[in-house]
């Protein structure tokens, strides 16, 4: 029989892995910026970095303060009234009381499959949204496990952490575009510079990084997303003191297949927010937005 896993150890391990992955993004950003500086010279490097930073900050500032509204609007979610969904409200209130968290605003989205997501920049400005299928198909303990998972994302400030990741990923993508377009603008054309073999080598390295860096950091971003799911599973066990409900809920989710409604109404941009991939994509490994459900269940069964 495999050794039992402490949920405290699982949370700590996944947090460290997530910070290590985001460190990789920062290193890629610094290396890429240094190569651009050597390739184009300090003047052009400064211009590119300033423009990229301004655009990225504005983009992330807007997304950060409106992330919950954007996510809810994208799935056409509606506020969940206490009179119509009393169990939903009572379960969240009980979990918040036990954990000392403020109660987030609760929403419903019309979908027959079991799913849920949390959004918001911090516990004071958070929302939870569940599908109508989740409320119909999950019993009290299973719903508690799912909602505990979503509250864990809020308590662990996952949205803020993921937003920081998005800042760095977005800045690298924008800088890559500026650099590649500068080739066509002829930013570094000139007799002496063009004849400089060292600069030409750095330009070629810069082109290679401009193509590969956005791909690499996007893969790292997906890896961070998967690690945060493991951490939220473990935190849910910490809240509820039992993995049973979440295990049973995940098993039910694993048996479902995406409906045509899900494919039409859910944007792939918000898919990583959900407790499971709403598209049930079969792509394995590095390109997954979520870790395999069976692996999540195996870990939970050892807690």
Secondary structure as UniProt FT lines:
FT   HELIX           7..40
FT   HELIX           42..74
FT   TURN            75..76
FT   STRAND          78..79
FT   TURN            82..84
FT   HELIX           86..99
FT   STRAND          105..109
FT   STRAND          116..120
FT   HELIX           123..125
FT   STRAND          126..131
FT   HELIX           132..137
FT   HELIX           140..155
FT   TURN            156..157
FT   HELIX           158..185
FT   TURN            186..188
FT   HELIX           191..195
FT   HELIX           197..240
FT   HELIX           244..255
FT   HELIX           260..265
FT   TURN            268..270
FT   HELIX           271..273
FT   TURN            278..279
FT   HELIX           285..287
FT   HELIX           293..301
//
